Amino acid sequence: MEKFDVIIVGAGLAGLAAAWTLAGEGVEAVVLERGDYPGAKNVSGGRLYLNPVRDLFPGLWDGAPLERAIVREGATLMARNRSFTFHYTGSELRADRPQSYSVLRSKFDRWFAERVEERGGMILAKTLVTDLVRENGRVCGVVAGGDELRADAIIACDGVLSLIPEKAGLRPPGRPHDYAVGIKEVIRLDPAVINDRFGVGDGEGAAHLYAGDITKGLFGGGFLYTNADSVSLGLVVSIEDLAKEEAAGDAPSLFEAFKARPEIAPLVRGGQTVEYGAHVIPEGGYRSLARLVGDGILAAGDSAGFALNLGFTVRGMEYALASGHYAAKAVIEARKAGRYDAAALASYQASLEDSFVLHDFKTFKDAQRVLANPHLFGHYPELIGNLMRDLYAVPAGPKSPVFTTLRKHLPLSELWTILLDAKEVTKI
Ligand SMILES: Cc1cc2nc3c(=O)[nH]c(=O)nc-3n(C[C@H](O)[C@H](O)[C@H](O)COP(=O)(O)OP(=O)(O)OC[C@H]3O[C@@H](n4cnc5c(N)ncnc54)[C@H](O)[C@@H]3O)c2cc1C
């Protein structure tokens, strides 16, 4: 029977980060990945915020396949027949060390896996883990391809619909409330066309988020990120809302309608779809996180629930990288003590508490509840759209004073609703 120091389930960012850290300290780590290669099954909108994790992986980033540094941010509120957009750019986004980059996971994860192997980590692709092996109540291995593989510690990095933490009793079976579904297309475009269409230079990129009618008022939104020679266009919508509100239609139809909108169609015109994927995203936030350690096992990345949707940012990749890294560090600590029970692995929880990861999850613990307010995705986009329509209208006859137009759309009852909703938003 094969025995390793550490078995990592899943070669996404969490798993590769754990393996990179372990291999760097001479610990024998094997990553088991069900996909044909690392990155084959991984879907992300594709925006990686580097600042929080840059220093955790010294020497890793030089030469990384980062697509474009994001120097232009945009957001659009979409009503049924009109929309309102703002853009933001600034010298801070063009700094020497830009805060975020677009990435393509099929490229990035494959490259990261090669770096892990260079450090001595082992990656076994096409290997599905189906169960855990226990001895005296402690997890001590996995079942893969019918074989038992043993290890001192298992790090579960098997992503959002993870079986492993569930089998280890670290989390209950998933509830629709805690998940969204994302659909994404990568559309190839000439780099010069991207520069012109999105007002960026070579190596520079734009990120744009969309909310409103595109999800038929349900919690969620759209995104568009520019890559080196493609754009990533996608839509995310709450699974629970989608199941409840059948009239909204299914996620692929919402995505097609989004893509056909007059605000979007010209941005992808002439492009060729080279990738189409759908994936689930954990959105339950702090209250839905898994228990992070058990006897002989730790959970990191989406598998622990580490993804956060704040409406204007969707973050999961840097939480996956950081939690994988801290899980590996905890195993290295436990190794020194020669014990791998939950108490010996508890430094993982402590490191996450000290880091941006659990700080962020605590800071934004009310985000999901606050953002689930249907006004944000239905009423306000229509309100702002109608206000813009009337402000910009020049009728055949005389035009109303601006104040009259504002009061027409913002009567006292409306201002009161806005105030109450704004008060809720102060909780995130
Ligand atoms: C549409 C969409 C848009 C998003 N946008 C962003 C964004 O812009 N920025 C951001 O930071 N985050 C974003 N996220 C979230 C982010 O992609 C995830 O949080 C992140 O990929 C999690 O990484 P991970 O390593 O935990 O999981 P994954 O990348 O999902 O990796 C899990 C791996 O485990 C493997 N696996 C699963 N089960 C088994 C098994 N039993 N045996 C062997 N292998 C197994 C899978 O094949 C996979 O390779 C988005 C997600 C989606 C779906």
PDBQT file of the ligand as one rigid body, heavy atoms in Angstrom, charges set to zero:
ROOT
HETATM    1  C1  LIG A 501     -18.206  31.793 -12.905  1.00  0.00    +0.000 C 
HETATM    2  C2  LIG A 501     -17.235  32.044 -11.787  1.00  0.00    +0.000 A 
HETATM    3  C3  LIG A 501     -16.621  33.285 -11.668  1.00  0.00    +0.000 A 
HETATM    4  C4  LIG A 501     -15.692  33.507 -10.654  1.00  0.00    +0.000 A 
HETATM    5  N1  LIG A 501     -15.001  34.684 -10.642  1.00  0.00    +0.000 NA
HETATM    6  C5  LIG A 501     -13.964  34.840  -9.795  1.00  0.00    +0.000 A 
HETATM    7  C6  LIG A 501     -13.073  35.929  -9.924  1.00  0.00    +0.000 A 
HETATM    8  O1  LIG A 501     -13.156  36.715 -10.864  1.00  0.00    +0.000 OA
HETATM    9  N2  LIG A 501     -12.086  36.061  -9.006  1.00  0.00    +0.000 N 
HETATM   10  C7  LIG A 501     -11.893  35.134  -8.000  1.00  0.00    +0.000 A 
HETATM   11  O2  LIG A 501     -10.955  35.285  -7.205  1.00  0.00    +0.000 OA
HETATM   12  N3  LIG A 501     -12.706  34.076  -7.878  1.00  0.00    +0.000 NA
HETATM   13  C8  LIG A 501     -13.715  33.894  -8.754  1.00  0.00    +0.000 A 
HETATM   14  N4  LIG A 501     -14.494  32.773  -8.677  1.00  0.00    +0.000 N 
HETATM   15  C9  LIG A 501     -14.262  31.821  -7.580  1.00  0.00    +0.000 C 
HETATM   16  C10 LIG A 501     -12.986  31.015  -7.806  1.00  0.00    +0.000 C 
HETATM   17  O3  LIG A 501     -12.940  30.544  -9.128  1.00  0.00    +0.000 OA
HETATM   18  C11 LIG A 501     -12.928  29.835  -6.825  1.00  0.00    +0.000 C 
HETATM   19  O4  LIG A 501     -13.124  30.317  -5.524  1.00  0.00    +0.000 OA
HETATM   20  C12 LIG A 501     -11.570  29.119  -6.918  1.00  0.00    +0.000 C 
HETATM   21  O5  LIG A 501     -11.382  28.587  -8.197  1.00  0.00    +0.000 OA
HETATM   22  C13 LIG A 501     -11.477  28.001  -5.879  1.00  0.00    +0.000 C 
HETATM   23  O6  LIG A 501     -10.286  27.281  -6.045  1.00  0.00    +0.000 OA
HETATM   24  P1  LIG A 501     -10.142  25.817  -5.425  1.00  0.00    +0.000 P 
HETATM   25  O7  LIG A 501      -8.747  25.389  -5.671  1.00  0.00    +0.000 OA
HETATM   26  O8  LIG A 501     -10.649  25.825  -4.038  1.00  0.00    +0.000 OA
HETATM   27  O9  LIG A 501     -11.177  24.941  -6.235  1.00  0.00    +0.000 OA
HETATM   28  P2  LIG A 501     -11.150  24.502  -7.764  1.00  0.00    +0.000 P 
HETATM   29  O10 LIG A 501     -10.390  25.448  -8.603  1.00  0.00    +0.000 OA
HETATM   30  O11 LIG A 501     -12.571  24.211  -8.131  1.00  0.00    +0.000 OA
HETATM   31  O12 LIG A 501     -10.319  23.148  -7.744  1.00  0.00    +0.000 OA
HETATM   32  C14 LIG A 501     -10.830  21.948  -7.222  1.00  0.00    +0.000 C 
HETATM   33  C15 LIG A 501     -10.144  20.814  -7.950  1.00  0.00    +0.000 C 
HETATM   34  O13 LIG A 501     -10.471  19.589  -7.322  1.00  0.00    +0.000 OA
HETATM   35  C16 LIG A 501     -10.707  18.618  -8.323  1.00  0.00    +0.000 C 
HETATM   36  N5  LIG A 501     -11.549  17.589  -7.687  1.00  0.00    +0.000 N 
HETATM   37  C17 LIG A 501     -12.813  17.734  -7.206  1.00  0.00    +0.000 A 
HETATM   38  N6  LIG A 501     -13.242  16.604  -6.646  1.00  0.00    +0.000 NA
HETATM   39  C18 LIG A 501     -12.226  15.711  -6.791  1.00  0.00    +0.000 A 
HETATM   40  C19 LIG A 501     -12.068  14.354  -6.402  1.00  0.00    +0.000 A 
HETATM   41  N7  LIG A 501     -13.021  13.698  -5.740  1.00  0.00    +0.000 N 
HETATM   42  N8  LIG A 501     -10.911  13.723  -6.719  1.00  0.00    +0.000 NA
HETATM   43  C20 LIG A 501      -9.906  14.381  -7.376  1.00  0.00    +0.000 A 
HETATM   44  N9  LIG A 501     -10.016  15.679  -7.758  1.00  0.00    +0.000 NA
HETATM   45  C21 LIG A 501     -11.147  16.323  -7.452  1.00  0.00    +0.000 A 
HETATM   46  C22 LIG A 501     -11.370  19.384  -9.443  1.00  0.00    +0.000 C 
HETATM   47  O14 LIG A 501     -11.279  18.720 -10.684  1.00  0.00    +0.000 OA
HETATM   48  C23 LIG A 501     -10.597  20.684  -9.412  1.00  0.00    +0.000 C 
HETATM   49  O15 LIG A 501      -9.456  20.671 -10.226  1.00  0.00    +0.000 OA
HETATM   50  C24 LIG A 501     -15.421  32.506  -9.692  1.00  0.00    +0.000 A 
HETATM   51  C25 LIG A 501     -16.038  31.252  -9.793  1.00  0.00    +0.000 A 
HETATM   52  C26 LIG A 501     -16.919  31.005 -10.847  1.00  0.00    +0.000 A 
HETATM   53  C27 LIG A 501     -17.519  29.643 -10.978  1.00  0.00    +0.000 C 
ENDROOT
TORSDOF 0
